[in-house]
Each structure stands twice: as structure tokens, then as C-alpha cells.
Amino acid sequence: MKNELIQTIVRTWLAHAESKTPWIDPALASGAEFAASDYADPAHLVLEQERLFARLPQAVALTADVPDAGSYVTRDQFDVPLIISRGSDGVVRALANVCAHRGGQVVESDRGCARRHACAYHAWTYDPAGTLVGVPDHGSFPSVQVPGPGLKPVPCVESDGVIWVVPDVAAGGADLAAPDLGVTATDFAHFDIGGHEHWRSYRFDLAMNWKLVVDTFLEPYHFASLHRNTVGPIFFPNLCYADRHGPFVRHLIPRRSVAELADQPPETWDIVPHTALVYVLFPATVFVMQIDHIEVWRVWPQGDDPGRCWCDLDFYIPIGPRTESSERHWENNWRLTIDTVEHEDFRAMAGVQRGVASGAIDAVRFGANEPALIMYHEALSAALA
């Protein structure tokens, strides 16, 4: 982020913190309303599945997940299970985790590094690029070429430290243009995503619409009430900054420590230590840069039920020596993250889901103090139109 913008944002925050008023985007000063049924209508979910999850590039991993040749992660959030793999040529590919022999799952582990992948069913073997390189009793399959076509590719691109796919095997290995992240790309370069490594993951099975997970990250209006005994005191309540580039929303939430910058030369200001920086990698991945680690929250619907979703949290830490002290530090960060989100945010959102599904309200209302929510839902409406 450019220092000129950082200075503007910090000075604005300090003024609003002193006056105890929220920052408001003048273009969104009237707030907005969206249909409550968008969270509960099965027909609306069908439209989202078709136009958001099946057609658009999805942010499924970071460069940090596949740092070396042969390294891979698996993803099971789409109709087609995927292997995200870096080849010996350094290129990241997305491959169907489906054996060309009988459709078995080729890679069963979540992540790792291997020169070859062998299907456990009959040991048909593939290299990291998906090429079929081994068939036991090959003579019984005279029409199968070895080496030859193997795991089906899907469109994939690596850009700005993020790996995107379109989960469409019919498209084959078609070129995929890198999404234009705008200002987010500049921020990601500053975060040195490639200088991080995966530390731990966790899967949430949630009784709520998938959008409510994203909504959780897009306003600090609830911090003073819902998080009053956990992370609430760390942040200025009801104060943020948000902007949008295309469908991609950037949402910055200031910690109280940002006031310390007032005593430092403005040209040296860095807001990463004093802010939770939230980025919606449209449509359904949330990237959060914390003081010293990265969180990626990937969310998707459970089948055709608008009231249930899955959410995977991937936690990344800077590459460096592991010590007993550092492990305690990351464990404490992890526990605070899980406990706060699971027992406060997601518990509250499960109640919201019951409310919007009840028919008791026609619309959900986003205030002018919740600009990132409005931006995100406007982007959803545009993508579904």
C-alpha cells in the first residue's frame, strides 16, 4: 500500500477514533438493503452455484502451499476433486484427482511433495504434471499410451502469490487469465506471501449460508458487543476503511495501537502491525493479513442446502526456525482465532441463518458504517445479474 494512502487512512482513523464516529464512504452514506431470502432460497443458491462457483476463477491456494517442484495440495470443495501441483518446470497446474483407469482417487493426503503419484487401487502412476508414466501389466491395455495423457487438467493460474482455478474439466488445460486484483496486488507483494509456509488447517461444518461466513469479516460494528471479552478491546470498535476494485473488496480494521503512529514520522508509517487487513478474493475466499501471520478462509455451499456450508481455514507463518517459544506463540494465535470465530462469530451467524430463513424479515440492512459489506454484496449482485 502506498505511503500516501496510509497517511490519509491513519489520519482519518485517528480523527474518527477521537470523535467516536465511524468512517463512512460518501458513495454509500445511505446504507443498503438486500433480500434476506438470498441466504435461504434454494433457487438463489442454484444461481450462485452456476454463476459464481462453476464459472469464475476460485482462489484455492497460495504460492506458499506448493513452494517446490513436486509439492502439492488437494482440494475437495468442487464437484471435481483437485490436485494443485508444481511441476519440475516450476509451473503450477490444477489436475483432476481422478485416475484415468477406473476413476479412483490418486492422491489421498492433503499436502506433501512427491516425484510420482500412484493410485492406491491399481497403482497407475502419474508425474506432478499429470502425465501417465506407469501402468502395471501395460500389455493388457494396448490402447493406453505411456507416457501419455493422464490426469485431466483444469484452467489454473498463479499470480500475486495466489493460485486460481476454474473447476471445469471440460475446459481442459485452457489458459486462464490472472484476475486483476488492482491495489490488492500491490499489498500482496508487500506481504511477501512466498516467504510464508503453511502451519495448520481446520475445517468448519457450519449451519449457515456460505455468504454469512464472508460477512463475518466485513464489519467491526459487532466487535464491542460480540467480542467484548476477546478481541474487541484490541480494536477500535465500529471503525474501518474499505474500497473495491472490480469485485475484489479490501477492508482494513484498525487496532488501538495505530495511535502509536502519531509519534512517528508519517513517511515511515506501516499499518500491517496495527491493522487487520481483510481481502475478499471474490467470490468466496477471504485473505487476512494479521500482524505476523496470514489466514485464508475458503468457503463453499454444502450441496443444494442454502443453510449449510463448509469453511476451511489455512494458517501461514513466516518461514524461519521453529522453536519451543515460537510454537507456543503460534498455538496461542491459533487458539484465539478458532475460539473467537467458532464460539462467537459462527455461533451468532447460525442464529442469523435461522432468522433469515424464518421469513420474519424481508431484508438484511447494512449501515453506512458497514461499507465493505455493501461493496461485497453489490459485487455479488452484479455477478449474478
LOVEXLUM-517124 format. One line per 3 residues: their letters; for each residue x, y, z of C-alpha. Coordinates in Angstrom, 2 decimals, always signed. Layout:
# residues N
a = X Y Z | ...
END
This chain:
# residues 385
mkn = +0.00 +0.00 +0.00 | +1.37 +3.41 -0.92 | +2.51 +5.54 +2.00
eli = +0.43 +8.47 +0.73 | -2.75 +6.40 +1.16 | -1.57 +5.01 +4.50
qti = -1.12 +8.55 +5.82 | -4.61 +9.53 +4.67 | -6.22 +6.44 +6.22
vrt = -4.37 +6.70 +9.55 | -5.12 +10.39 +9.98 | -8.77 +9.69 +9.18
wla = -8.87 +6.85 +11.70 | -7.31 +8.94 +14.45 | -9.81 +11.73 +13.89
hae = -12.76 +9.35 +13.94 | -11.42 +7.50 +16.98 | -11.25 +10.79 +18.85
skt = -14.79 +11.77 +17.84 | -16.05 +8.19 +18.34 | -17.68 +8.17 +14.89
pwi = -17.39 +5.57 +12.10 | -15.69 +6.17 +8.78 | -18.29 +6.38 +6.01
dpa = -17.75 +6.17 +2.27 | -19.69 +9.14 +0.86 | -20.91 +6.97 -2.03
las = -22.52 +4.57 +0.46 | -23.77 +7.07 +3.02 | -27.36 +5.84 +2.79
gae = -26.52 +2.23 +3.61 | -28.17 -0.57 +1.67 | -30.64 -3.42 +1.89
faa = -30.50 -6.88 +0.30 | -33.10 -9.62 +0.19 | -32.99 -11.87 +3.26
sdy = -34.06 -14.73 +1.00 | -30.63 -14.57 -0.70 | -29.34 -16.54 +2.29
adp = -32.11 -19.12 +2.41 | -33.66 -19.65 -1.04 | -32.57 -22.90 -2.75
ahl = -33.23 -21.35 -6.17 | -30.88 -18.48 -5.38 | -28.20 -20.98 -4.36
vle = -28.58 -22.77 -7.70 | -27.89 -19.45 -9.45 | -24.83 -18.88 -7.25
qer = -23.53 -22.37 -7.98 | -23.86 -21.80 -11.71 | -22.58 -18.22 -11.99
lfa = -20.13 -17.90 -9.10 | -18.67 -21.30 -8.23 | -18.74 -23.05 -11.64
rlp = -17.74 -20.17 -13.93 | -15.49 -17.80 -12.02 | -11.84 -18.29 -11.03
qav = -11.62 -19.51 -7.44 | -8.70 -18.73 -5.12 | -7.82 -22.21 -3.85
alt = -4.24 -21.95 -2.53 | -1.22 -19.73 -2.05 | +2.20 -19.98 -3.62
adv = +3.32 -20.95 -0.11 | +1.30 -24.19 -0.41 | +3.40 -25.51 -3.31
pda = +6.82 -23.92 -2.93 | +8.94 -26.60 -4.62 | +8.86 -28.90 -7.64
gsy = +6.68 -31.89 -6.76 | +4.88 -30.17 -3.89 | +1.10 -30.41 -3.93
vtr = -2.15 -29.79 -2.07 | -5.52 -31.39 -2.68 | -8.85 -29.60 -2.78
dqf = -12.26 -31.26 -2.47 | -14.57 -28.25 -2.50 | -15.78 -28.71 -6.07
dvp = -17.65 -31.44 -7.95 | -14.28 -32.46 -9.36 | -11.61 -33.20 -6.70
lii = -8.35 -31.45 -7.50 | -4.60 -31.76 -7.06 | -2.74 -28.44 -7.14
srg = +0.81 -29.39 -8.10 | +4.06 -27.65 -9.05 | +5.89 -29.41 -11.89
sdg = +9.62 -29.76 -12.45 | +9.32 -26.80 -14.82 | +8.13 -24.61 -11.94
vvr = +4.60 -24.27 -13.35 | +1.60 -24.79 -11.06 | -1.17 -26.95 -12.52
ala = -4.59 -27.99 -11.31 | -5.41 -31.62 -12.11 | -8.46 -33.77 -11.52
nvc = -7.65 -36.13 -8.66 | -9.28 -38.89 -10.69 | -7.36 -41.86 -12.07
ahr = -7.63 -42.39 -15.85 | -8.11 -46.12 -15.24 | -11.19 -46.50 -13.06
ggq = -11.73 -43.06 -11.52 | -10.01 -43.77 -8.22 | -8.60 -41.03 -6.02
vve = -4.93 -40.80 -6.90 | -3.68 -38.60 -4.05 | -5.23 -39.20 -0.63
sdr = -3.12 -36.91 +1.57 | -3.95 -33.22 +1.99 | -0.48 -31.99 +1.05
gca = +3.07 -33.14 +0.53 | +5.89 -33.41 -2.01 | +6.40 -36.34 -4.39
rrh = +8.04 -37.12 -7.74 | +5.22 -39.54 -8.57 | +1.58 -40.12 -7.60
aca = +0.31 -43.70 -7.67 | -3.37 -44.59 -7.43 | -3.83 -46.93 -4.46
yha = -6.38 -49.03 -6.37 | -4.21 -50.41 -9.22 | -1.00 -48.33 -8.98
wty = -1.40 -46.38 -12.21 | +1.25 -43.70 -11.76 | +1.48 -40.01 -12.71
dpa = +4.10 -37.29 -12.54 | +3.41 -33.86 -10.99 | +2.30 -32.52 -14.39
gtl = -0.39 -35.22 -14.55 | +1.29 -37.31 -17.26 | +0.61 -41.05 -17.03
vgv = +4.07 -42.59 -16.56 | +3.37 -46.10 -15.27 | +0.78 -48.87 -15.81
pdh = +1.28 -52.31 -14.23 | +0.73 -55.05 -16.83 | +0.71 -52.39 -19.54
gsf = +0.30 -55.09 -22.18 | -3.31 -55.61 -21.07 | -4.08 -52.02 -22.10
psv = -2.80 -51.78 -25.69 | -4.66 -48.54 -26.38 | -3.17 -46.70 -23.39
qvp = -0.10 -44.60 -24.21 | +2.73 -44.48 -21.65 | +3.94 -41.85 -21.15
gpg = +0.77 -40.21 -22.26 | -2.42 -38.40 -21.27 | -3.25 -38.92 -17.62
lkp = -4.93 -36.69 -15.05 | -7.35 -34.21 -16.63 | -6.22 -30.58 -16.23
vpc = -8.50 -27.67 -15.38 | -7.73 -23.99 -16.04 | -5.23 -22.71 -13.49
ves = -3.06 -19.63 -13.00 | -0.64 -18.45 -10.31 | -0.47 -14.70 -9.78
dgv = +0.38 -12.31 -6.95 | +1.07 -15.24 -4.62 | -2.38 -16.76 -5.17
iwv = -3.39 -19.85 -7.18 | -6.71 -19.65 -9.03 | -8.67 -22.37 -10.80
vpd = -11.87 -22.75 -12.76 | -13.13 -26.22 -11.74 | -14.21 -27.25 -15.23
vaa = -12.70 -30.45 -16.65 | -14.48 -29.80 -19.96 | -12.26 -26.73 -20.41
gga = -9.15 -28.90 -20.16 | -5.90 -27.01 -19.77 | -7.25 -23.84 -21.33
dla = -5.35 -20.68 -20.47 | -6.72 -18.78 -17.51 | -6.09 -15.05 -17.26
apd = -4.91 -13.86 -13.88 | -7.63 -11.85 -12.12 | -6.94 -8.13 -11.96
lgv = -6.66 -7.51 -8.22 | -5.88 -3.83 -8.57 | -4.49 -2.34 -5.34
tat = -4.63 -5.76 -3.67 | -1.76 -6.97 -5.87 | +0.47 -4.17 -4.53
dfa = -0.42 -5.08 -0.97 | +0.24 -8.77 -1.53 | +3.72 -8.02 -2.88
hfd = +4.44 -6.13 +0.35 | +3.23 -9.08 +2.45 | +5.81 -11.47 +0.89
igg = +3.36 -14.36 +0.62 | +6.10 -16.60 -0.77 | +8.08 -16.02 +2.41
heh = +5.42 -17.84 +4.44 | +4.76 -21.53 +4.96 | +1.64 -23.49 +5.81
wrs = +1.36 -24.21 +9.53 | -2.06 -25.75 +10.18 | -5.57 -26.14 +8.73
yrf = -9.03 -26.65 +10.17 | -12.41 -27.44 +8.60 | -15.68 -25.99 +9.93
dla = -19.02 -27.73 +9.26 | -21.44 -24.81 +9.54 | -25.22 -24.47 +9.78
mnw = -25.35 -21.24 +7.82 | -25.31 -19.87 +4.29 | -21.84 -19.54 +2.83
klv = -22.16 -15.76 +2.46 | -22.55 -15.33 +6.21 | -19.00 -16.60 +6.64
vdt = -17.70 -13.86 +4.35 | -19.96 -11.29 +6.02 | -18.27 -12.07 +9.35
fle = -15.06 -10.42 +8.17 | -16.57 -7.31 +6.62 | -17.58 -5.10 +9.54
pyh = -16.20 -4.27 +13.01 | -19.56 -2.87 +14.14 | -20.06 -6.06 +16.17
fas = -16.69 -6.01 +17.95 | -17.78 -4.03 +21.02 | -20.70 -6.35 +21.72
lhr = -19.96 -9.83 +20.36 | -16.19 -9.73 +21.04 | -16.15 -7.55 +24.14
ntv = -14.23 -10.15 +26.17 | -11.92 -11.48 +23.45 | -10.53 -9.46 +20.51
gpi = -12.87 -6.48 +20.86 | -10.62 -4.48 +23.21 | -7.72 -4.81 +20.75
ffp = -9.53 -2.85 +18.02 | -11.26 +0.48 +17.68 | -14.95 -0.53 +17.59
nlc = -17.09 +0.44 +14.62 | -14.20 +1.91 +12.66 | -12.80 +0.70 +9.33
yad = -11.75 +1.65 +5.82 | -12.90 -0.13 +2.67 | -12.50 +0.11 -1.08
rhg = -13.27 -2.08 -4.07 | -11.57 -2.92 -7.36 | -13.96 -4.79 -9.63
pfv = -15.45 -7.49 -7.39 | -12.45 -7.53 -5.02 | -13.02 -5.80 -1.68
rhl = -10.29 -4.54 +0.66 | -11.35 -3.99 +4.28 | -8.97 -2.54 +6.88
ipr = -9.75 -2.69 +10.60 | -7.53 -0.58 +12.90 | -6.09 -1.87 +16.17
rsv = -5.91 +0.61 +19.01 | -2.14 +0.51 +18.63 | -2.45 +2.56 +15.43
ael = -2.42 +5.62 +17.70 | +1.29 +4.94 +18.25 | +1.97 +6.05 +14.66
adq = +1.13 +9.64 +15.58 | +4.53 +9.86 +17.31 | +6.46 +8.52 +14.31
ppe = +7.45 +10.22 +11.03 | +4.48 +9.76 +8.64 | +6.74 +8.71 +5.76
twd = +7.74 +5.61 +7.81 | +4.21 +4.52 +8.72 | +3.43 +0.82 +8.21
ivp = -0.10 -0.22 +9.08 | +0.37 -4.00 +8.97 | +1.35 -4.21 +12.69
hta = -1.62 -2.03 +13.62 | -4.39 -3.36 +11.38 | -6.26 -6.49 +10.43
lvy = -6.19 -6.34 +6.62 | -9.04 -8.30 +5.04 | -9.30 -9.05 +1.32
vlf = -12.21 -10.81 -0.35 | -10.79 -12.85 -3.21 | -14.11 -12.96 -5.00
pat = -16.29 -14.87 -4.84 | -15.70 -16.91 -1.69 | -12.17 -16.76 -0.29
vfv = -11.13 -14.36 +2.46 | -7.44 -13.50 +2.88 | -6.49 -11.90 +6.21
mqi = -3.08 -10.38 +6.90 | -2.55 -10.24 +10.64 | +0.44 -8.74 +12.46
dhi = +2.68 -11.73 +11.88 | +0.72 -14.40 +10.03 | -1.71 -14.98 +7.18
evw = -5.13 -16.61 +7.38 | -7.03 -17.87 +4.34 | -10.69 -18.79 +4.76
rvw = -12.18 -20.76 +1.85 | -15.95 -21.26 +1.96 | -18.40 -23.15 -0.25
pqg = -22.01 -24.44 -0.04 | -22.84 -27.96 +1.08 | -24.65 -29.35 -1.95
ddp = -28.06 -27.80 -2.59 | -28.72 -26.72 +1.02 | -28.55 -22.91 +1.34
grc = -28.43 -23.27 +5.12 | -25.16 -25.23 +5.30 | -21.61 -24.66 +4.16
wcd = -18.04 -25.80 +4.65 | -15.21 -23.47 +5.57 | -11.50 -24.33 +5.52
ldf = -9.06 -22.18 +7.46 | -5.42 -22.32 +6.31 | -2.89 -20.68 +8.63
yip = +0.51 -19.49 +7.34 | +3.54 -18.28 +9.30 | +6.84 -16.68 +8.21
igp = +9.50 -19.15 +7.10 | +12.13 -19.45 +9.81 | +13.50 -21.58 +12.63
rte = +10.91 -23.42 +14.72 | +11.49 -23.15 +18.47 | +9.52 -24.16 +21.52
sse = +8.75 -20.49 +22.11 | +7.59 -19.87 +18.53 | +5.36 -22.94 +18.61
rhw = +3.70 -21.67 +21.79 | +3.20 -18.30 +20.09 | +1.53 -19.80 +17.02
enn = -0.51 -22.17 +19.16 | -1.85 -19.22 +21.17 | -2.65 -17.29 +17.99
wrl = -4.37 -20.33 +16.54 | -6.43 -20.98 +19.66 | -7.56 -17.35 +19.87
tid = -8.58 -17.40 +16.19 | -10.50 -20.67 +16.40 | -12.20 -19.91 +19.71
tve = -13.26 -16.40 +18.74 | -14.62 -17.29 +15.32 | -16.20 -20.62 +16.25
hed = -17.74 -19.69 +19.60 | -18.65 -16.08 +18.87 | -18.89 -15.21 +15.15
fra = -20.12 -18.53 +13.77 | -22.45 -19.15 +16.69 | -24.04 -15.74 +16.10
mag = -24.25 -16.36 +12.36 | -26.02 -19.68 +12.89 | -28.68 -17.66 +14.70
vqr = -28.79 -15.20 +11.79 | -29.36 -18.12 +9.43 | -32.38 -19.28 +11.41
gva = -33.64 -15.71 +11.38 | -33.34 -15.07 +7.65 | -34.86 -18.48 +6.89
sga = -37.86 -17.84 +9.14 | -39.48 -15.24 +6.90 | -39.65 -12.78 +9.80
ida = -37.66 -10.16 +7.85 | -37.73 -9.33 +4.17 | -34.31 -7.66 +4.00
vrf = -30.95 -7.53 +5.73 | -29.84 -3.97 +6.40 | -26.26 -2.80 +6.08
gan = -25.48 +0.58 +7.61 | -23.25 +3.29 +6.22 | -20.77 +2.19 +8.92
epa = -20.54 -1.21 +7.15 | -19.18 -0.17 +3.73 | -17.28 -3.40 +2.96
lim = -20.47 -5.43 +3.35 | -22.28 -3.19 +0.90 | -19.40 -3.36 -1.59
yhe = -19.26 -7.14 -1.45 | -22.99 -7.66 -1.87 | -23.11 -5.17 -4.72
als = -20.36 -7.21 -6.39 | -22.38 -10.40 -5.84 | -25.49 -8.79 -7.35
aal = -23.54 -7.66 -10.40 | -22.02 -11.13 -10.91 | -25.42 -12.81 -10.64
a = -27.26 -10.34 -12.88
END
